[in-house]
Amino acid sequence: MLANTAETAVITEEDRARAQVYDLLGGALARPPSAQLLQRLSAIDGDASSLGQAFAALSAAARATEPSAAEEEYNALFIGLSQGELTPYASYYLTGFMHEKPLARLRGDMARLGIAPSKDTAEPEDHIGMLCEIMAGLIEGRFGPPADLAGQRKFFDAHLAPWAGRFFADLAAAKSARLYMPVGSIGRLFIDIESEAFAMT
């Protein structure tokens, strides 16, 4: 969904892991899961932590889901005949309407950071999948030098913290969510972890 303007830089393993979670969420939410993505998700290992258990649940769900079923679920959740079960945009969650001030503020920050959507992107930029991809790119330096923690926190606080936790909680509880239930759990837990970590910086 984004135009990549820089090579991935050398960063810490902790930051690499954070970027990988953002990439996982972005890849699952930006478009219907491909067979390749399902295969990657099915290979994820979990652990005894709450987040690790959510990863294990996602891995099991991916192994049990065919690509056609994943696409049907994605469409039911996010697209539908007129509208999906959820509307994954910051503007909608924060104002109740699409294309509102949160989108305008995001576009201003993207321009300032040198981030451009790819030419084939039709979705508004405040889609949760794109925001996760932007965070991964800021951490890894895909749009220039890696953003420091202050820069990451500024973007996170402005564009994810006010609503992403609610969205992921809604996704985890959505009626149509089977594969996406653990995606919602991972997102909710990870946003909480990021919020706590940024509060300590």
N, C-alpha and C positions, 0 to 999 in steps of 0.2 A: 504493500500500500504506500510505501515511502520510497523516494528516490535516495539511493545510497551515494553519498558524496565523498566518503573517505574510507580508507582501509581501517579495519579493526586494530586498535592500539593495544599495547601491552598493559594489562591491568591486573589487580590482585585476583586470586582465586575466589575470594568472597564476592567481589564485584562481578566476576564472571558468572558465578552461580546465580546471583540476583538477576543479571541480564538474561540468563537462560530461563528463569521462571517468567519474566516479563515476555520473552519470546514465545514460550509455550502458551501463555494466555493469549497473546496477540495472534499467534497462528491458529489457535482454536476458535477465536472469536471473529477474526477478520473475514473469514470465508468458510464454506462448508469443509469439513475435514476430508482430506484426500486419503487414499489407501496408504500412501507413504507416511502421512502424519499419524494415522492410526497405528501403523507398524512401530513408529518411534515411541508413541505413547505407551504401547503395550510392553515396551522394554524398560520402562521406568521402574526403579526400585523404590520401595518405601522404607520407613523405619517406625519406631514406636511413638514418635512425636505425633501431635495432631496433624501437622502438615504432612509428615511422612505417611500417615495413614490415609490422608486424602490422595496423595500421589499413588499409593497402592490401589486405592479404589478406582482411580482413573485408569491405571494400567489394566486392571481386571475388566473394567467396562470397555476399554478399547479392544481388548482381545475378543470380547463377546459381540462386537458391533461390526456389521458389514458397512462398507462405504455408502451404499445406497440408503441404509437405515440412518447413518450419521447425517447424510444430506437432508433426509426427510425431517429428522429432529431439528437440525439447524433451521430449516425453513419454517417449521412450526413455531420455533422459539422467537426468531428474529425477523421473519419476512411475512408469512401468512398470505392469505388472499388479498387482504387489504392492510393488515398489520399483524405482526407476530405477537406472541404472548408477552414479550418484553421489547422495550424500545431502548437500544443500547447507546444512547447519545447523552452527553453531558447536558446539553441545552434542555432536553426533554426532562431529565431527572431534576434539574435545578430550577426550571421555570415552567414546566408543563407544556412547552412548545418547542418545535424544532427551529433551528437557524436563529437562535437568540444570542444575547450578549456573551454567554460562555464560549460560543463558537467564534465570535468576533475577537474576543480576547485571546483565544488559542491561536487564531490565524496571525495575530500580531506577534505573539511570542514565537511562533514557528518562523516567521519572516526574520525576526531578530536573531534567531539561532541558526539561520540558514538551512531550515528544514523545509523540503517541498514534497508534496504528495506525488506519487508516480503518475504518469500521464493517463494510465488506464484506470485510475481510482475514481469511482463515481460517488462514493459515500462522502457525506460531510466529515471533516477532519476530526470532529469531537466524538467519533465512534470509539467505544472502549477498546476495540482491537488495535486501532491506530495509536491511541494514547499509550497502550502497553508497548507497542513497537517503538514509539518515540523514547520512552523511558529506557528501554534496552539500548537503543542507539546512543542516547546521552551517556549512559554508563560505559559503553564500549568504544565510544569515539567514532561512530559511523558518519557523523555530520561535521567532523572537525576534531579537535582535541577532545578527549574525554572530559565531560563536565565534572567539576569537583563536587563534593557533597553539598555545598551551599547551592550550587546551580541545580543539582538534581532535586534538592528539597524545594527550591523555588518553583520548579515546574510541577512537582508532585503536589505541593500544597495548593497550587492554583488550579490544577486541572484534573487531579485524581482524588485527593483526600476528601473534597466536599461531597462526593457522590459514589465513588467506585465501590466502597464497602457495602452500601445499600444495594447497588446493582448486583454484586456477587451474591449477597444474601438472597435476593429475589431469584437469582438464577438457580441457586442450590435448592430452592423451594418450589420451583416452577413445575407445573403439572406435566409438561411435555419433556422435562429433563430426565434423561437416563444417563447417557454418556456425559451430559453437561452438568449433572448434579455434582460430581466431584470437581469439575472445573470451577463451579461456583464456590465450593468449599475451599479449594486451593486459593482462589482469588480473594475471598473474604479473609482467610487467615494471613495470607501474604500481605495484603494491604494493612492489616493490623500490625504485623511485624515491621513493615516499612515505616509506618507512622510512629511507632515506639522508638525505632532506631533513629529516625530523623529528629525526634524530640530530644534525644540525648546529645545531638551534635551542637 
